[in-house]
Structure formats: structure tokens, C-alpha cells
Amino acid sequence: MRIIQAALVCGLIAMTGACGTEDMIHARARSTAETVRLRAALGTMDDLPAGFSDRARDGWRPPFRPKKKACRVLFDAVAGEPPSDGLGGTATVTYEGDRIGELAGVGLAVYLGDEAEDHFEELREAMGECATAQSGRAGRGDRLVASPFPLEDVGDDVEARRLAGRVGGYPYEMHLVVVNVRHTLVALVHAGLTAPDAGRTEELARSLVREVGSLDP
């Protein structure tokens, strides 16, 4: 009975973060350190494509909440809610472009072990299933249709799509890119009211891959 009571008490305390093993403490400390490291990397990038502000702003907010799960998973990865299994740290920023409504949202997620590779395959599969991203709210009319978006010289583990349609009654297009770099997933959205330049999307993706690749393992 005492063992059961102790387990229950520890479980309740653990919910507040005050109870746990030494391994748990070290895991949390490592997660915090990874998050700080990722945020610092995104906040100090000096090779952004021409036309983007080097002042990193708060993380990307999706223009709507897709009703299809596969599309939600992709939007969430950029917005700072990547797959959670094995997650060691995450960071998000937005860079403003010089075109009307142009922005680039970036989400980084570092994983322990081989989880990054597994989750990359999940996101690759989600891209194949997200043929149309549509708002779950009735009457909104937000709808983006996906099409292929080939990228060059970004890496072997990369998947990308172009999504175009209307949001809030206005034309809207986004380039959605996911890349696996060692133990880190890079999720990128380059979007705007006018069609984003594909060359700048590629350049930004390459810059992010170089930045993540240069981080200490």
C-alpha cells in the first residue's frame, strides 16, 4: 500500500515538474539547451536571400486551420508543433519579405536518436496526402490546392509542395518545404498574396540547411 501511495504522490508531483529521476532532470536540461541553441541559430542568420529582413520575428501562424489531418501536421511542423516522439528542442521564427504580404516561416525540431528520420518520413507521407488544404470553418472559403515543387541542391532528404488558392477572399500561395538534416527537421513556408519567387525559396532552404548543418552535434 505504501508503495502504491508513494507512486501516486510522485506521479502528482511530477505533473508540476518537482518529482523525477536524475535522467529526467538531465533530459529537460538538454531540451532547454537545444531550444536556446536553435533559437540563436535562427536569430543570427546572415545569408538570407536578398529582400528578406534579417530581423527574426515571432513564429509563423497558419492563415487557417486545415480540416484534413495530413495538412494540419505539415502546418504544425512550421508553427512550432512538430511530431513529439523523441523531441529534444524546437524553435520557430518568421522573416518578412519585401513583397506584399510576403513572409517566410521556419520551424526547427531536433530529435534524439533516429527519430528525425522517422518523422521526416511521416511528413513526406503527409505531403502526399495533403492534396487540398481547406479550412474546417464553415463559410470561410479558404482553400489551397497542392502541386509539385521540385527543389535543387537542397539535400537528399527533402520534400516540397506548392499550395495555391484563396485565403480570406484573396489570392494566396505558399511553398512548403521539409528537410531532414542529421537529427534536425527543418520546416519552411514561403508565402504571400503574390506568388513567392521559387528561386528565393530554394535559396532560403539552402541557407537553413547550411545553418543547421554547421551546428554542433
C-alpha positions as CSV (number, residue, x, y, z in Angstrom):
1,M,0.0,0.0,0.0
2,R,2.8,2.4,0.9
3,I,4.5,1.7,-2.5
4,I,1.2,2.5,-4.3
5,Q,0.7,5.7,-2.3
6,A,4.3,6.8,-3.0
7,A,3.9,6.1,-6.7
8,L,0.7,8.2,-6.7
9,V,2.2,11.1,-4.8
10,C,5.3,11.1,-7.1
11,G,3.1,11.0,-10.1
12,L,1.1,14.0,-8.9
13,I,4.3,15.9,-8.1
14,A,5.8,15.0,-11.4
15,M,3.0,16.8,-13.2
16,T,4.3,20.0,-11.7
17,G,7.9,19.2,-12.6
18,A,9.1,18.7,-9.0
19,C,9.5,15.0,-8.9
20,G,11.5,12.7,-11.2
21,T,14.7,10.8,-11.7
22,E,18.1,12.3,-12.4
23,D,17.7,11.1,-16.0
24,M,14.5,13.2,-16.3
25,I,16.3,16.3,-15.0
26,H,19.1,15.9,-17.5
27,A,16.7,15.3,-20.3
28,R,14.8,18.5,-19.5
29,A,18.1,20.4,-19.2
30,R,19.2,19.1,-22.6
31,S,15.9,20.0,-24.2
32,T,16.2,23.6,-22.9
33,A,19.7,23.9,-24.1
34,E,18.7,22.6,-27.6
35,T,15.9,25.1,-27.8
36,V,18.2,28.0,-26.9
37,R,20.7,26.8,-29.5
38,L,18.1,26.6,-32.2
39,R,16.6,30.0,-31.5
40,A,20.1,31.6,-31.5
41,A,20.8,30.0,-34.9
42,L,17.6,31.3,-36.4
43,G,18.1,34.8,-34.9
44,T,21.6,35.3,-36.3
45,M,21.4,34.1,-39.9
46,D,23.4,36.4,-42.1
47,D,22.9,34.8,-45.5
48,L,19.2,35.2,-46.0
49,P,18.1,35.8,-49.6
50,A,18.0,39.5,-50.8
51,G,14.7,41.1,-49.9
52,F,14.2,39.3,-46.5
53,S,14.6,41.2,-43.3
54,D,17.4,39.7,-41.1
55,R,15.3,40.7,-38.0
56,A,13.7,37.4,-36.9
57,R,10.2,37.8,-35.6
58,D,7.8,35.5,-33.7
59,G,7.0,32.1,-35.2
60,W,4.7,31.6,-38.1
61,R,0.9,31.5,-37.6
62,P,-1.0,29.5,-40.3
63,P,-3.6,31.5,-42.2
64,F,-6.2,28.9,-41.3
65,R,-6.6,25.6,-39.5
66,P,-6.9,22.8,-42.2
67,K,-9.6,20.3,-41.6
68,K,-7.6,17.4,-43.0
69,K,-5.1,15.9,-40.5
70,A,-2.3,15.5,-43.0
71,C,-2.4,19.2,-43.8
72,R,-2.5,20.1,-40.1
73,V,0.6,18.1,-39.4
74,L,2.5,20.0,-42.0
75,F,1.3,23.4,-40.9
76,D,2.1,22.5,-37.3
77,A,5.6,21.5,-38.1
78,V,6.4,25.0,-39.3
79,A,4.4,26.7,-36.5
80,G,6.4,25.0,-33.7
81,E,4.3,21.9,-33.0
82,P,6.3,19.1,-34.8
83,P,5.9,15.4,-34.0
84,S,6.7,15.0,-30.3
85,D,8.2,11.5,-30.0
86,G,11.9,11.9,-29.2
87,L,11.8,15.7,-29.5
88,G,14.8,17.4,-27.9
89,G,14.0,21.0,-28.7
90,T,12.2,23.3,-31.1
91,A,12.3,26.9,-32.3
92,T,10.3,29.0,-34.7
93,V,10.7,32.4,-36.4
94,T,9.3,34.4,-39.2
95,Y,11.3,36.6,-41.7
96,E,9.4,39.3,-43.6
97,G,9.9,39.8,-47.3
98,D,9.7,42.9,-49.4
99,R,6.7,41.9,-51.4
100,I,3.1,42.4,-50.4
101,G,2.2,40.0,-47.6
102,E,5.4,38.1,-48.1
103,L,6.9,36.1,-45.3
104,A,9.0,33.0,-44.6
105,G,8.1,30.9,-41.6
106,V,10.7,28.5,-40.2
107,G,10.4,25.7,-37.7
108,L,13.3,23.7,-36.4
109,A,13.0,20.5,-34.4
110,V,15.9,18.5,-33.1
111,Y,15.4,14.8,-32.1
112,L,17.2,12.2,-30.1
113,G,18.4,9.0,-31.8
114,D,16.9,8.2,-35.2
115,E,13.5,9.9,-34.6
116,A,14.2,12.7,-37.0
117,E,14.4,10.3,-39.9
118,D,11.2,8.5,-38.9
119,H,9.3,11.8,-38.5
120,F,10.6,13.1,-41.8
121,E,9.0,10.1,-43.5
122,E,5.8,10.9,-41.7
123,L,5.9,14.4,-43.0
124,R,6.8,13.2,-46.5
125,E,3.8,10.9,-46.4
126,A,1.6,13.8,-45.1
127,M,2.6,15.9,-48.1
128,G,1.4,13.2,-50.4
129,E,-1.9,13.1,-48.6
130,C,-2.5,16.8,-48.4
131,A,-3.7,17.4,-51.9
132,T,-6.0,20.2,-50.8
133,A,-5.7,22.3,-47.6
134,Q,-9.1,23.7,-46.7
135,S,-10.4,25.5,-43.6
136,G,-12.5,23.5,-41.2
137,R,-14.6,26.6,-40.5
138,A,-17.9,26.7,-42.5
139,G,-18.2,29.7,-44.8
140,R,-14.5,30.7,-44.7
141,G,-13.8,29.5,-48.3
142,D,-10.1,29.2,-47.5
143,R,-8.7,26.6,-49.9
144,L,-5.2,25.8,-51.2
145,V,-4.5,23.1,-53.9
146,A,-1.2,21.4,-53.8
147,S,1.1,20.8,-56.8
148,P,4.7,19.5,-57.3
149,F,7.5,21.9,-56.3
150,P,10.9,20.5,-57.3
151,L,14.0,21.8,-55.4
152,E,17.6,21.5,-56.5
153,D,20.8,21.4,-54.4
154,V,19.0,21.3,-51.1
155,G,19.7,17.7,-49.9
156,D,18.6,14.1,-50.4
157,D,16.0,14.1,-47.6
158,V,13.8,16.9,-48.9
159,E,10.1,17.1,-49.8
160,A,8.3,20.2,-51.1
161,R,4.9,21.3,-52.5
162,R,3.3,24.4,-53.9
163,L,-0.1,25.3,-52.4
164,A,-2.1,27.9,-54.2
165,G,-5.7,29.2,-54.0
166,R,-7.5,31.8,-51.9
167,V,-7.4,32.8,-48.2
168,G,-9.8,35.3,-46.8
169,G,-11.1,36.0,-50.2
170,Y,-7.6,37.0,-51.6
171,P,-5.2,35.0,-53.9
172,Y,-2.6,33.3,-51.7
173,E,0.3,30.9,-52.5
174,M,2.8,29.1,-50.3
175,H,5.8,26.9,-50.9
176,L,6.1,24.3,-48.2
177,V,9.4,22.5,-47.7
178,V,10.6,19.9,-45.2
179,V,14.2,18.8,-44.9
180,N,16.0,16.3,-42.6
181,V,19.5,17.5,-41.6
182,R,21.2,14.9,-39.4
183,H,19.0,14.9,-36.2
184,T,17.1,18.1,-37.1
185,L,13.9,18.6,-39.1
186,V,13.7,21.9,-41.0
187,A,10.2,23.0,-41.9
188,L,9.8,26.1,-44.1
189,V,6.8,28.1,-45.5
190,H,7.4,30.9,-48.1
191,A,4.1,32.6,-48.7
192,G,2.5,35.7,-49.9
193,L,-0.5,37.4,-51.6
194,T,1.5,37.3,-54.8
195,A,3.3,34.2,-56.0
196,P,6.5,33.8,-54.0
197,D,9.7,33.6,-56.1
198,A,10.7,29.9,-56.4
199,G,14.4,30.8,-56.6
200,R,14.2,32.6,-53.3
201,T,12.5,29.6,-51.7
202,E,15.3,27.4,-52.9
203,E,18.0,29.8,-51.7
204,L,16.3,30.2,-48.3
205,A,16.1,26.4,-47.9
206,R,19.8,26.0,-48.7
207,S,20.7,28.7,-46.2
208,L,18.7,27.0,-43.5
209,V,20.3,23.6,-44.3
210,R,23.8,25.1,-44.1
211,E,23.0,26.8,-40.8
212,V,21.6,23.7,-39.2
213,G,24.5,21.6,-40.7
214,S,27.0,23.9,-39.1
215,L,25.6,23.5,-35.6
216,D,27.5,21.3,-33.1
217,P,26.0,17.8,-33.0
